[in-house]
Amino acid sequence: MIEDRQPMKTHKVSLLNRSLGVITGVRDVVSFDLNEIILDTEQGLLMIKGTNLHVKRLLVEKGEVEIDGKVESFLYSNVDESSGRKEGILGRLFK
C-alpha cells in the first residue's frame, strides 16, 4: 500500500576536479579497490570507476562517503519497476 512506502532519502554526489568526492545517502559500501567503488545508495547501486580510488572517510551514521583518486565514470543500476527489484550492475553490463 502507498501508506507503507517510506519516503526516499536524499542522495547527492559532489565531485571537485574529478578527484575529490563526497557522496551522501549511502547505505553501505559494497566493495572497493583502486579501480572501482560500489556503493548501495538511496537511489540504487552506484559504481564509481577510475584509477587510484580510495575511500577516505565513511560516516555510517550520516550515510556519507568521501573518496579521492581520478574518477572516470559513475554508473547507477536500474530499478525494475514491475518487480521492485534492483537489477545488478553486472547484469546490466553483460546484456
N, C-alpha and C positions, 0 to 999 in steps of 0.2 A: 504494500500500500504506500501511497505517497507520504502519509504521516510517518512511516517507518524510516524513510530515507533521511540520512544525515546530510546537512549542507557540506559541500566540498570546501575544504580549507584552501587558503591562498597558497599559491606556488609561484615563485619568482626566480628567474635566472638573471644574474648580473655579471657581466664579463668586461674586464678592463684590458684593452690591448691584446686580446686573445690569450692572456696568460694568467690573470688573477681573477678567480670567480667566486661568487657566493650564490648558493642555491638554497632557497627556503622551501618549506612544505615537503621536506624529506622524511619519509617514514623509516627507511632503512638503507644502509649501504649493502647492496647485494654482493658486489665483488669489485676489486680494483687491482690494477697493475700499472706499469709505466706507460702503457699504450691505450688503456681503456678503463673507464669507471662506469659502473652500472648502479643506478640509484632507483629505489622504489619511492616515487613521489605521489603527491595528491592527484596528479594528472596522469598517472601511469608510469611505466618503467622508462627511465631516461638513460640512454647510452651516450657517454661522452668519449670521443676518440681523439687521440693526439699523441704527442711524444713527451716523455719525461713528466708524466702526470703524477701528482701527489695529492692525497687528501691531507690538507694541512691541519684542519680542525673539524671536529664533529661535535655539535651541540645537540645531543639527543632530545633534551627537554624542550628545546626551541625548534627542533626539526630543521636545523641549519647545517650546511656543509660548506667549508671553504676549500678551494682547490687551487693548485698552481701547476705550471707547465705550459706547453704550447697546445692550445685547443684547436683541433681541425674540424670537428663536427659535433653536433648534438642530434640525437635521433630518439624520438618518442615511439613507444609501442602504441598500437591502436587498441581501443576498447571495442569488443564485439557487442554492439548494442542489443542484438537479439538474444544472446545468451548471458550477457552481463559479465562475460569472462574477458580477461586481458589476453591478448594474443602475444605469444612470446616473441622476443626480438629475433631470435634465431629463425623462428618460423616465418617471419616477415622477410628476412634476408634471403631465404632459400626458396621463395615462391617462384 
